[in-house]
Amino acid sequence: MDALAETEIDVARVQETRWIGSWCKLFGAIGKRYELFWMGSKARTDGVGIFEAQKWVKSVVSVERYSERVLVLKMVLGDCLLNVLTVYAPNSGKPEEENGRFWNEVYHSVISIPQNEIVVCWRHEWSHWK
């Protein structure tokens, strides 16, 4: 958390959380706190999450957890709705049905977002914004 706070990063994604279920949890010291919204699997594999600086937490209007690989956090930013989409694709060598299920979840998560809303899609390991 200190690294995020010191570099003044407000939103960052994580993958391979390896936690069971879905929830949100506060991390960090006073003045450097981040809320983590995540979705994990029963097998404690995979899992995605989004860290958001505490100053932005009240702007979150919804969190859609499609699976342990696809999560959408919707927040109010000024007079716009911003959808932060984080995805974690299956590793190579996974069964084709798992890959197909993943891409189906990504497709449905994107088409469910109204066209007048902003979408930010992160897929790389070190994606963040200040």
Backbone bond lengths (Angstrom), bond angles and torsions (degrees), N, CA, C in turn:
res aa  C-N    CA-C-N  psi(-1)  N-CA   C-N-CA  omega(-1)  CA-C   N-CA-C  phi
1 M - - - 1.428 - - 1.519 111.58 -
2 D 1.318 115.36 -35.79 1.458 118.60 -179.96 1.519 111.25 -61.07
3 A 1.339 116.93 -39.74 1.457 120.33 -179.74 1.527 110.81 -62.73
4 L 1.335 117.81 -41.13 1.464 120.67 177.42 1.523 110.36 -63.91
5 A 1.315 116.60 -47.14 1.463 121.21 -177.72 1.529 111.62 -65.31
6 E 1.328 117.40 -42.29 1.465 120.83 -178.40 1.517 112.29 -65.39
7 T 1.319 117.33 -32.72 1.462 120.99 179.03 1.528 111.45 -92.65
8 E 1.324 116.30 5.21 1.466 123.85 177.49 1.522 112.87 57.48
9 I 1.320 116.15 37.81 1.461 121.33 176.32 1.528 107.84 -84.77
10 D 1.334 116.58 127.55 1.458 121.09 -177.49 1.524 113.44 -92.82
11 V 1.324 117.22 -32.31 1.468 121.25 -178.28 1.522 108.24 -137.90
12 A 1.328 115.87 131.39 1.469 120.83 178.25 1.517 108.82 -144.29
13 R 1.298 116.64 147.69 1.463 120.86 179.28 1.509 109.87 -104.13
14 V 1.323 114.94 154.26 1.463 121.07 175.79 1.521 108.31 -133.49
15 Q 1.298 115.35 157.34 1.462 121.10 175.38 1.512 108.49 -134.98
16 E 1.329 115.42 167.31 1.459 122.25 -176.71 1.521 111.56 55.40
17 T 1.340 115.98 48.53 1.460 120.27 179.20 1.519 111.35 -65.48
18 R 1.337 116.42 -31.22 1.469 123.21 176.83 1.520 113.73 59.83
19 W 1.326 116.27 26.50 1.456 120.98 175.10 1.515 108.97 -104.26
20 I 1.302 116.29 152.47 1.462 121.65 179.33 1.523 109.22 -84.26
21 G 1.327 116.29 139.97 1.455 121.61 172.43 1.511 114.28 78.27
22 S 1.343 114.94 -158.97 1.457 121.07 -178.61 1.523 109.07 -140.43
23 W 1.311 114.38 147.37 1.454 119.07 -177.62 1.514 108.22 -174.88
24 C 1.312 114.98 -172.97 1.457 120.92 168.70 1.524 107.36 -135.75
25 K 1.313 115.73 147.74 1.455 120.69 -175.40 1.516 109.12 -147.53
26 L 1.327 115.56 142.86 1.458 122.16 179.69 1.527 109.60 -90.33
27 F 1.340 116.82 134.44 1.460 123.59 179.21 1.520 109.38 -127.86
28 G 1.317 116.85 153.66 1.451 122.07 171.13 1.512 114.40 99.71
29 A 1.323 114.46 169.63 1.467 122.40 -179.39 1.528 109.95 -84.92
30 I 1.308 116.00 163.01 1.463 121.36 178.69 1.529 108.85 -55.14
31 G 1.320 115.48 132.85 1.456 121.02 -178.00 1.513 113.68 88.07
32 K 1.340 116.05 -12.59 1.473 120.96 179.96 1.525 109.81 -133.78
33 R 1.325 116.65 32.88 1.461 119.91 -174.64 1.520 112.46 -86.87
34 Y 1.336 113.09 146.73 1.458 122.19 177.05 1.520 108.35 -133.95
35 E 1.311 115.08 142.07 1.462 121.22 173.71 1.526 106.66 -97.17
36 L 1.316 116.88 132.38 1.459 121.51 175.88 1.513 108.33 -106.43
37 F 1.325 116.27 121.81 1.462 123.29 172.60 1.516 105.41 -103.68
38 W 1.348 118.06 124.35 1.461 118.56 -175.71 1.517 112.23 -141.29
39 M 1.334 113.19 166.82 1.460 123.55 173.16 1.513 106.99 -140.65
40 G 1.327 115.99 123.96 1.453 120.78 -179.52 1.516 111.37 -123.25
41 S 1.313 115.91 -178.92 1.463 120.99 -178.15 1.528 110.75 -115.69
42 K 1.320 115.95 159.04 1.465 121.04 178.03 1.523 111.46 -63.64
43 A 1.319 116.10 -29.25 1.465 120.92 -178.52 1.530 112.83 -80.05
44 R 1.328 116.89 -0.82 1.475 122.46 -177.68 1.524 111.85 57.86
45 T 1.311 115.63 36.49 1.461 121.60 173.44 1.519 106.45 -120.72
46 D 1.281 115.94 162.08 1.463 121.01 176.74 1.528 110.41 60.59
47 G 1.310 117.62 -143.86 1.457 122.62 -178.55 1.513 111.93 98.08
48 V 1.341 115.74 137.56 1.459 121.92 177.56 1.515 109.33 -129.61
49 G 1.316 115.26 158.08 1.447 119.75 178.01 1.509 111.77 -159.90
50 I 1.330 114.83 164.73 1.461 121.85 177.26 1.521 107.83 -130.95
51 F 1.332 116.17 123.09 1.457 122.10 171.92 1.520 107.58 -88.34
52 E 1.320 116.06 134.86 1.455 120.40 178.13 1.525 108.63 -132.67
53 A 1.336 116.60 131.01 1.462 120.74 178.62 1.521 109.45 -56.13
54 Q 1.326 116.40 142.06 1.459 121.45 -175.16 1.524 112.57 -55.29
55 K 1.324 118.13 -31.02 1.462 120.60 -179.42 1.524 113.03 -64.16
56 W 1.342 117.83 -17.30 1.464 121.89 -179.68 1.521 113.25 -102.97
57 V 1.314 118.67 -8.51 1.471 121.55 -172.19 1.529 112.39 -58.86
58 K 1.316 117.73 -38.12 1.473 120.06 -179.75 1.522 112.66 -68.60
59 S 1.321 117.50 -13.91 1.462 120.39 178.47 1.530 112.34 -84.48
60 V 1.330 117.56 -9.01 1.466 121.04 179.68 1.533 109.33 -73.15
61 V 1.329 115.89 125.43 1.465 120.08 179.07 1.526 112.23 -106.17
62 S 1.340 117.31 -22.25 1.465 119.35 175.73 1.517 110.58 -164.35
63 V 1.329 114.26 157.45 1.459 122.10 173.52 1.523 105.95 -132.54
64 E 1.320 116.20 117.49 1.463 121.91 178.42 1.521 107.99 -103.70
65 R 1.320 114.79 116.99 1.466 120.47 179.64 1.524 107.83 -106.09
66 Y 1.321 116.01 102.41 1.459 120.76 -178.20 1.520 111.25 -79.95
67 S 1.308 116.57 -35.32 1.463 121.97 178.77 1.519 107.83 -170.82
68 E 1.326 115.71 -176.73 1.460 119.25 176.28 1.520 112.03 -72.06
69 R 1.328 117.21 1.55 1.463 121.90 179.58 1.524 114.18 -118.62
70 V 1.336 118.19 -10.39 1.471 121.62 -175.63 1.525 109.35 -139.10
71 L 1.332 116.29 124.37 1.456 122.04 -179.55 1.525 108.53 -141.56
72 V 1.340 117.05 138.21 1.466 122.28 178.06 1.519 108.43 -125.63
73 L 1.319 115.97 122.76 1.456 122.61 176.39 1.529 107.29 -107.59
74 K 1.334 116.71 121.74 1.458 121.60 -179.38 1.520 108.45 -105.06
75 M 1.350 115.67 130.97 1.456 120.07 -178.77 1.523 110.53 -140.27
76 V 1.315 114.98 155.93 1.457 121.39 176.31 1.521 107.54 -87.40
77 L 1.310 115.70 129.29 1.458 122.26 178.21 1.521 106.75 -130.70
78 G 1.331 116.39 99.48 1.470 120.40 -174.25 1.512 109.09 66.83
79 D 1.332 116.70 -121.94 1.462 120.37 177.56 1.531 111.64 -105.33
80 C 1.322 116.40 19.05 1.469 121.89 -179.46 1.524 110.87 -116.73
81 L 1.316 114.71 158.46 1.460 121.09 169.80 1.522 107.36 -104.28
82 L 1.316 115.44 126.10 1.451 122.30 -178.61 1.520 108.87 -111.94
83 N 1.313 117.05 127.78 1.458 123.36 177.64 1.517 108.75 -107.27
84 V 1.331 116.63 115.56 1.452 122.00 178.31 1.526 106.90 -98.34
85 L 1.316 115.53 112.22 1.462 122.40 -176.01 1.516 108.40 -106.02
86 T 1.330 116.64 124.45 1.455 119.92 175.06 1.524 108.87 -120.07
87 V 1.316 115.64 133.99 1.461 121.18 -178.19 1.522 109.51 -131.56
88 Y 1.310 115.34 152.04 1.466 122.24 179.34 1.524 106.96 -136.70
89 A 1.317 116.08 100.22 1.466 121.59 -175.64 1.527 111.19 -68.96
90 P 1.338 116.46 148.06 1.468 119.68 175.78 1.525 110.64 -60.58
91 N 1.312 115.96 146.40 1.458 121.34 177.03 1.515 110.23 -65.90
92 S 1.329 115.85 157.52 1.462 119.28 176.70 1.526 108.50 -61.88
93 G 1.297 115.44 146.75 1.453 120.23 -178.73 1.519 113.64 94.82
94 K 1.342 117.35 -8.02 1.469 120.11 176.76 1.524 108.43 -73.87
95 P 1.335 117.25 154.99 1.474 119.76 179.58 1.527 111.48 -58.28
96 E 1.328 115.59 147.41 1.463 121.53 -178.92 1.529 111.85 -58.41
97 E 1.328 117.78 -34.45 1.466 120.22 179.83 1.527 111.31 -65.09
98 E 1.329 117.76 -34.24 1.467 120.68 177.07 1.529 110.45 -67.59
99 N 1.338 116.60 -41.94 1.465 120.40 175.94 1.528 110.78 -62.11
100 G 1.316 116.42 -44.08 1.468 120.47 178.89 1.517 112.22 -62.21
101 R 1.325 116.86 -41.77 1.465 121.40 178.29 1.530 110.39 -62.89
102 F 1.333 116.57 -42.66 1.462 121.30 179.00 1.532 110.83 -59.25
103 W 1.334 117.15 -51.10 1.468 119.88 -177.44 1.524 111.15 -66.10
104 N 1.316 118.00 -31.26 1.456 121.51 175.26 1.532 110.48 -65.01
105 E 1.340 117.23 -41.83 1.468 121.64 177.69 1.529 111.19 -64.40
106 V 1.340 116.86 -41.97 1.461 120.15 177.76 1.528 109.72 -61.59
107 Y 1.318 116.82 -47.37 1.464 121.88 -179.92 1.532 110.97 -57.11
108 H 1.327 117.15 -49.98 1.462 120.46 -177.49 1.529 112.08 -68.00
109 S 1.325 117.35 -32.53 1.464 119.03 177.77 1.524 110.77 -67.41
110 V 1.320 117.51 -36.94 1.470 121.00 -178.79 1.526 111.51 -75.93
111 I 1.329 118.05 -44.18 1.471 118.26 -177.06 1.523 112.34 -70.97
112 S 1.326 118.09 -15.66 1.464 120.12 178.35 1.532 112.32 -80.80
113 I 1.319 117.59 -8.40 1.465 121.98 -179.95 1.531 108.50 -88.76
114 P 1.331 117.51 123.74 1.477 120.02 178.81 1.531 111.84 -57.55
115 Q 1.319 116.59 147.23 1.462 121.59 -175.72 1.521 113.57 -64.37
116 N 1.321 118.16 -21.56 1.462 120.05 -178.44 1.539 112.36 -86.74
117 E 1.328 117.03 4.98 1.460 121.39 178.40 1.526 110.11 -104.74
118 I 1.318 115.80 152.61 1.464 122.42 -179.16 1.532 109.08 -85.81
119 V 1.333 115.98 141.16 1.461 121.63 178.18 1.526 109.30 -123.42
120 V 1.321 115.43 129.81 1.463 121.90 172.14 1.519 105.24 -119.12
121 C 1.327 116.39 120.20 1.468 120.58 -178.65 1.515 109.38 -113.18
122 W 1.336 114.87 123.08 1.452 120.92 178.72 1.509 109.60 -112.27
123 R 1.304 115.38 136.20 1.451 118.69 175.16 1.514 111.97 -133.41
124 H 1.318 117.77 -15.56 1.461 120.35 -178.76 1.522 111.01 -85.19
125 E 1.298 115.39 152.02 1.454 121.83 -173.90 1.532 114.10 -59.29
126 W 1.304 119.25 -36.28 1.468 121.11 -174.36 1.518 111.73 -110.25
127 S 1.318 117.23 43.80 1.456 121.31 179.03 1.517 110.61 -84.81
128 H 1.322 115.38 135.84 1.458 120.44 179.61 1.525 108.91 -164.21
129 W 1.345 116.27 170.60 1.458 119.74 170.15 1.508 109.80 -144.12
130 K 1.319 114.01 154.34 1.467 121.53 179.81 1.504 109.08 -101.40
